[in-house]
């Protein structure tokens, strides 16, 4: 399976940090019933639900979009050497898989011009920083880090009221702000010609997706607006870390409705396998067709 594909005249690389069965579906999707899960297992297994453990299989990855003039990295995974005590499989990771994946693209961290974080959750900000002489410093030395304004304000405020309770903000977001390497934008912002943010709120307060390319040769990089193709079939199915599941459902209906039966690729944040596909209608919801 190739980790590189073209979208119009842009090249997109996937850099994978991890792909593994991680979470029990009935707790990951709190309103999912055992009956509905069982009914869908025949098509969810083996790719999306691990047949052995019964857990949701997730990929943790970055997308790198190469335009003629810029390299844009979207979402920066979990990162190494970070204290993540509530998630043993992400605690103090010390893996070279991510850096090897980046090297395989022919790029280095110094080649990245923009780091876009679709939202500020633990598995989307980790490689923003790296440990240097006991301090967290920006990993991508030349990059501007693009944060949505209300998203950054929400987490900054939470860090003030409950300091240390979101360690990924402490070690992977605030050091970027302190180093003045961030760019605060609206979630409707056009970053570059052919690279725009689309507001897809709900999973977090100001979650954004990224549209790349031109009509007829385009893709949407969707971050965490969806975690499993089950949430395409049932767009209202919330995920336990959602800020507002009803709003996340509305974002899925709106975005997927627009993608339905078009050539636009949906590049998901967390699906295993190819991670990307096209949408068609499926009953009251949508079918994710991997490509
Ligand atoms: Zn995520």
Boltz pocket constraint, residues with backbone or C-beta under 6 A from the ligand:
constraints:
  - pocket:
      binder: B
      contacts: [[A, 121], [A, 123], [A, 124], [A, 224], [A, 269], [A, 270]]
      max_distance: 6.0
